[in-house]
Amino acid sequence: MSNILAENAIRPFVIGRKAWLFSDTPGGAHASAIQYNTIHYSLIEMAKANGLEPYEYLKQVLTALPCADTVDKVEALLPWNIKKSDMSE
């Protein structure tokens, strides 16, 4: 399993971290930390790479994740395990 395509897609945000390191205000620092969280970008880019609409994918995952009580259920939520036809459910 490799996420190199997602990592390459988010590279501009990761490189920007040095520029965001010194924020002028605590509010600005907090906004940068939330807005540029690479985990979110990785999920979004992996959804795109698997032909899914990112908003719908995240909505489905964030709805189903609290009920995922086994590793198999969590793995079923990975973008390559979800079909486009499953997104409309």
Buried (B, 14 or more C-beta within 10 A) or exposed (E): EEBEEBBEBBEEBEEEEEEBEEBEEEEEBEEBEEEBEBEBBBBBBBBBBBEBEBEBBBEBBEEBEEEBEEEEEEEEBBBEEBEEEEBEE
